[in-house]
Amino acid sequence: MAEVGEIIEGCRLPVLRRNQDNEDEWPLAEILSVKDISGRKLFYVHYIDSVNKRLDEWVTHERLDLKKIQFPKKEAKTPTKNGLPGSRPGSPEREVPASAQASGKTLPIPVQITLRFNLPKEREAIPGGEPDQPLSSSSCLQPNHRSTKRKVEVVSPATPVPSETAPASVFPQNGAARRAVAAQPGRKRKSNCLGTDEDSQDSSDGIPSAPRMTGSLVSDRSHDDIVTRMKNIECIELGRHRLKPWYFSPYPQELTTLPVLYLCEFCLKYGRSLKCLQRHLTKCDLRHPPGNEIYRKGTISFFEIDGRKNKSYSQNLCLLAKCFLDHKTLYYDTDPFLFYVMTEYDCKGFHIVGYFSKEKESTEDYNVACILTLPPYQRRGYGKLLIEFSYELSKVEGKTGTPEKPLSDLGLLSYRSYWSQTILEILMGLKSESGERPQITINEISEITSIKKEDVISTLQYLNLINYYKGQYILTLSEDIVDGHERAMLKRLLRIDSKCLHFTPKDWSKRGKW
């Protein structure tokens, strides 16, 4: 059995931890760092079987199984190419045959969708019923009928599939044609204790240049090292909440040794002690995020913040967000971004709940770069509210949008849930007129919801609604899907009211708008 002093970085061994059922387990973990505090060694472990790093932690040697330790192997020399060190030999590119592509499971973009209600014969003849009476979910899905399902038929025409920019088809037999969503047109004092975060370096060396309109908040993973893989902040106090960070955040090195990092909940400046925070609060006159309040309903408000005009706040916001986002947020480059901060109001001010950022002008149709709901407010419907608000802005701009990839695990779950509920709400809301089955196209769904067409199709595939039947693609809404959707919508109490939104999109391609 190995000794405690023999444990080095890179070793792998089982570590004792409690699972969700409060039972002991011994998952395999890797030692990322070793430190000595008052003569006692602590080991930072990353659990191999865990996809995310939120469970990584410092442990003592009592929780390590030294009998099954695996020491790191010596790295073999990397083969060289053309005599250049560090270059791997090239591998021939594999050509994918056309037959393999044709036999794959990738679904071509359907052009037209027809909603069909397949009902038993006894249901079709309703005594006293009108032929064009809309069918509600309760009237279509009665327990006494046998395996009643709703079907949506995708009609594949003989003509070539139009491009994504082709206008949506309109079916006059369905009554009124659907309309596409139209576009509608103090002095600072520095505190000695709190970080003031001076503006980052300009993009030019004294030479004026046009501000950049695009950017990315995706971190460059090529520079990852042991330091950035480890949580460096123990605890954050933000207003009445104490937050335990999940990931590394590039706060100043001297603050990483503190037991608690104190943040002003209104300007997000950081301090090393409670006394510093209290002294700052006597000088800070902010009671809400800087910028324009563009939405308010009840106690919920949204503020629009320009990353160039309010650089200090934007950088501090990104530093805070990096504690809970693993692969996003480059805090020093905020000029090309807008930040939309959601707050909850009480007698003391507007308290930050979450936020999302977006490029001022995106070439990839991104309407969200980073999105985060702070841990104290998670699992309360605020995440979907942020997503819904981002698409509400896209509707006003007359565009379709999609979040910047990659999404975090929690972000992907939230977006899939929002897309599913929104699309099912559209499909179940279609009405039958003149006895004919209602029809809708992928383009129309995209225009109504501002969800990008690729996301609409991937959501239908994720829900497993698409089936190939008699040469056509059929979308089948089973009773389980309908019932599950109705239960989910009953729980979704927070919704965006477009009447409370006061937002005018800007043309960021004009320099004068900056």
N, C-alpha and C positions, 0 to 999 in steps of 0.2 A: 504494500500500500504506500502511495506517495505521501510525502510530508507537505504541510501547508506552505512551507517556504519554497517548495519546488513548483508551485502553481505559477504559470506565466501567461501572458496574453496569447490567445490562440488556442489554449487548451479547451477540450470539450469533456463534459462530465454531467451526470444527472444532478439536478438541483431540486430540493424540496420546496414545494409551494402548495397552496390551497386552491382547489378548483371552484367552479361556481356552486357546486353542491357541498362546499365546505369540507371536502375530503382531501386527504394528503395524496399527492402524486409526485412522481420523479421524472419530469421531462428532461430531455437532453438540452444542454445550453452551452454556449460558447463564452469564454472569458474575454471581454473586450478591454478591461482595464483593471489595474490593481492599485490601491492606495492605502497608506498607513496613517491612521488617526489615533494619536495618543498610544502608540504601541500596538494597536489592534488593526489587523488587515481587513479591508473590505474589497469585495470583488463585484465588478459590474458585469452582469450576465445578460446575454441575448438568447431567448428561447428559440431553438432551431425550428420547432414545429409551428411557430407563430408567424403569420404572414406580416403583421404590423409590428411595430416596435413599442407599442404603448405598454406592454407588460414588462419590458426590460427594467431592471432594478439593481440596486446595490444589496448584496447579501454578505453574511458572515460565513466563516468556514464551517460552522456547525450545520449549515444547510447543504453542504457539498458532499457528494458521495465519492470520496477519494479512491475507493477501490476500483472504480470503473473509469478512471481518468484516461483521456486520449491526448497525448502530447502532439503539438503541431509537427507536421512533416516538413523536411527541408524542401524548399521550392526548387524544382528542376529548372535548368536554364531554358529560356525561351528560344526556340529555333529562329534563326535569322533568315532573311530573304534578301538576296543580292548583296550579302555581306553587311547590311545595315543593321545595327543593334536595335533590338526592340520591335522589329518588324516581323510579323508572323507570316508564314508562307501562304500564298494565295490559294484559295480553294476554287475549283471550277464551278461556275454557276450552273445550276440545274435548270434545264428547260422543261417547263410544264407543258405537256401535250395539250392540244386543243380539246381532245376527247375527255381528258381528265377535268378540264375546266367545265366542259358541258355537262359532265355527270356529277358535278359538285352540288352542294346543297344551298349555294347562294341563290337567293330569290331575286329574279329580275323585278325592276320597278313596275308595279301594275299601274295601268292608266285609269281605269274606271272601276269604281266599287259600287255594287248594288246591294242595298240592305234588303234581305228577304226574311220574312217570318214564315217558317214552315209549321203550320198548325194542323191538328187533326181536322177531319171533315166536319165533325160535330161542332168544332169551334168556329169554323168559317161562317156558318149560318147562325148568326146571333139574332134571336128574336127582337125585332124592333130596332136593330142596330143599323147605323148608316154605313154605306160602303166606304166612305172616305173618313170614317171616324178614326183618329189616331189610337194606336194600340199602346197602352201603358204596360209597364213591367208587371204590375199586379194582375192585369187582365190576361196577359199572355202566358204567365207561368202560374197556373193553378195546380194544386197538388193532385187533383183528380184526373189530369191529363197524362198521357204516357210519353215520357222522355221528350218533352217539348223543348226545342232549341231555336235560337235565333240564328239566322245565317246571313252573312254578307257575301255577296258574290262579286268577284273581281273579273270583269269581262276583258279578255285579251283580244284586241282587234287585229285584223289582218294587216293593217298599216304599221309601219315601223314605229317603235316607241319614241315619243318626242323627248327632247332634252329636258333637263330640270327647269330651264327657264321658260318652257312652253306654258301658255296660259291654261288654267284649269278648264275642263269641260263643264258645260252647264246643261242640265237636262230640263227642257221646258215642261215635260210632262209631269214633273214633280211639283208643279205650282210655282210659287215665287222663286226666282233664281237667287242663289246665294251671292251676297256682295263680298268682294274682297275688302280686307281691312285697309282703309285709306290712311295715308300719312297726314298728320295734323302739324299743319304747319306749327387800432389802439396801440399803443406803444407796448413793446415787450420788455420785461425785466428778467434778467437772468438770475436763477437761484444757484447758490453754490453747491447745494446738495442734490438737486434734481437734474437729470440729464437734459440738456437743452437741444441736443441733436441739430447742429448747424446744418444748413443746406448742403447737400452733397455736391461734389465737384461738377462744374458745368461741362456740357458736351464739347465746348470749344475753348481754346486757349486765348481768351480775350477777343476772339473774332465772333461777331454776332452771326447767328445762323437761325434758320427756321426751326421751331420746336418740332420734335419728333411726334408723329401721330400714332405710331404703332409700337408695340413692345410685347414682352412675354414675362409672366411671373413664374414660369417653370424653372426650378433650380437646375443647374448643370450638375448632373450626378457624377460626371467624370472626375470632379474634385473631392468626392467623398473620402473621408478618412475616419480614423477611430474617434477623433474628437467630435465630428459632426454626427456620428452614429449614437452618441450618448447624450442623455438629458443633462443640461448644464445648469438649469434653474430648479431649485428645490420647491419653491412655493411662490405664488403671486397673490398679493392682496389688491383687489380691484373693487373699490366701494365697500359694500357689505358682504362681498364674496371672497373666499380664498380658493384659488385655483391651483391644481396640481398639474404642471405641464406634462405633455405626452412626448415631446420631441425636443431636439436641440433648437436654440434660437440665438442668433449672433448678438446678444447683449454684450456690453463691455466686460472684459475679462474680470475686472475687479469686483463686479456685482455677482459673479457666479458662485462665490464662496459664502454669500449671505444666506441665512436660513429663510428669510422672507424678502422678496422684492416688492416694494410699494409703488403702486401706480395711481396717478390721478385719474379718476374715472371719466373726466370730462375732456382733458387735453392729452391724456395717456402718457405724460412725462413720468419718468421713473426716478425713484429715490432709494437711498440705501437704508433709511430708517423711518420709523413712524414720526419722529420729531421733524425730519426733513419734509415729510409729506404734509404735516400740519402747518408748517411754516409756509409751504408753497400754497396751500389752500387759502391762506389769508391774502395772497396776492393774485391768485387765479380767479378771474371774474367770469369764466365760462361756466355755463350750466347746461350746455348742449354742444354737440359737435360743431365745429366751424363749417360754414357753407350754407346752402339754401335748403330750407325745409320744403319739400315738394309733395309731401303726403302726410295727412293726419286723419285718423279715424279713431275715436275713443282715446285710449292711452298710447296707441301705436303711431309712431312718426318715422319718416324716412328723410335723411339729409343727404344732399348731393355735394360731394367734396372734390375739388379739382386737385389732382396730385401735384400739379405744378404751382398753384397758388398757395396751397396749404401743405407744403412739403414736409415740414416738421411733424405735423399731426399724422400725415399719411405714412411716413416712415415708422413712427411709433406704433401705428395700427398694424403695420406689416410685421414688426418685431413681436407684438403680442400674438398675432395670428400664426406666426411660424412655430410657436409653442404647441400648436394643435394641428398643424398641417405639415406633413412630412416632406412632400416633394414639390411644394409651391412656395411662392413669396420670396422674391429678391427685394429686400427692403430698401435698397439705396437708389433704385431707379423707378421713381413714381411719376415722372413727368407725363408719360403717354397715357395715364390711367385716370379714370373717374372712380370714386369710391362712394358707395351708397350704404350708409350706416342706418340700421334699424334700431330704434330706441323705445324704451318704455317710460312713460312720464309719471312722476308723482310730485309731491310738494317740494322735494329737494332738487328736482331737475329732470333732465332726460338721460336715462341710464342706458348704456350700450348693451344691446342684446346679441347682435350679430351684424354681419356686413357682407357685401360682395363687391368686387371690383370688375371693371370692364375697360377694354381699350377704347380710346376716343374714336378711333377709326380702325376697324378690324378688316383685314383682307381675307380672313378665313370665316367670316360671319359668326365670330364668337360674341355672345352677349354676356358672358361671365368669364372672368379670368380666375379669380379665387372666390370662394364662398365659405362662410364659417358661421355657425351658431355657437356661441360660447357655452361651455359645458353646463353651467347652472341653468341654462334655458333650453337644453336639448330635451327631446321627447315630449315637447309641448306644442308642436305644430308650427314653430317659428321657422324651421328649415324650409318647409313647403311654402310658407309665406314669402320668404326671400326669393325662392325660385319663381313663384307666381308673379312677384313684383318685377323680376328681371324680364319675364315675357310680356308683362303689361307695358314696360318701356319699349320693347321691340314692336308691339302693336302700334303704339303712338308713332314710332319711327317708320312704320310701314315695312318692316323687314322681318325675315325669319332668322332665328338665332340658335346657337348651340353652345354648351359650356366648353371651355378650353380643356383639352385632354393633356395628361391623364387625370382622371378623377380619383379622389381618395375612396376607400371602401365605404365609408359612411355617405360620402357625396354621391356615389353611384347608386346606392340603395335609395336615397332621397329622390334622385332624378328619375329612376325607373318607376318609383311609386307615383311621382307627379305625372309623368308622361302617361302611365297606364290609366290613372283616374281621369285625366283630361280627355284622352282619346275615347275611353269608354263612355264618358259623359256626352260626347258628341254623337257617338253611334247610337246610344240608347235614347237620345233626344230627337232622333229623326222621326218624322211623322209620315204616315201613309195617307195619300190623297187620291181621290178618284179611283179607289180600288187597286191602284198600281203600287208596286213596291218602290219605296224611296231609294234614291241613288246618291252617291257622293264620291268624289275623287280624292286621291291622295293630295293633290294640289289644294283642294278646298279645305281639307283638314289642316294642312299646313298654314293656309292663309287665315283660317279662323283662329287657330291657336298660336301662331307664330313659331311653332316647333318645326325645326328643319325636317325636310322630307326623309332624310336618312334615319333620323331619330324616330319618326313615325313608323317607318317600315321595321326598324329593329325592335321597337316596342311590340308591334303586332307579332313578330316572330318570337320574342321573349315570352309573351303570353300564350304562345302556341295556339293562336287563333286561326292560322292560315292552313288550309288543306286544299289539295288538288283533287277536283271532282269533275269528271266528264269534260276535260279539256279546259276547265276554268279554275281560278283560285277562289276558294270560298272561305269567308271568315265566319266561324261558328262561335256564337256566344252561348255557352251552356248555362244551366241554372246556377251552378256553383260560382261561375265568374260573375254573373249578374248579382247574385245574393251577396257575394263577397264585396263587390263594388258598392252596393247600397249600404252595407254595414260600415265600410270605410268612410263613405261620405257623411254618414251620421256623426262620426267622430271628428270630422274635419270642421271645426267651428270657426277657425280664423280664415277669412278670405279677403282678398284685395277688392276694394270698391273703386272702380275706375272713376266714379264721380268725384272722389276725394283726391284724385291725382292732379296736380298742377305742374305740368312738365312740358317744356317746349324744346324739342331736339335742336342741337346746334350743328352747323356745318363746320366741322373741325378741319376741313381741307383749306379753309381760308385762314390765313395767319392772323388776321385781325380779331378772330374769335378767341384767340389765346390771351 
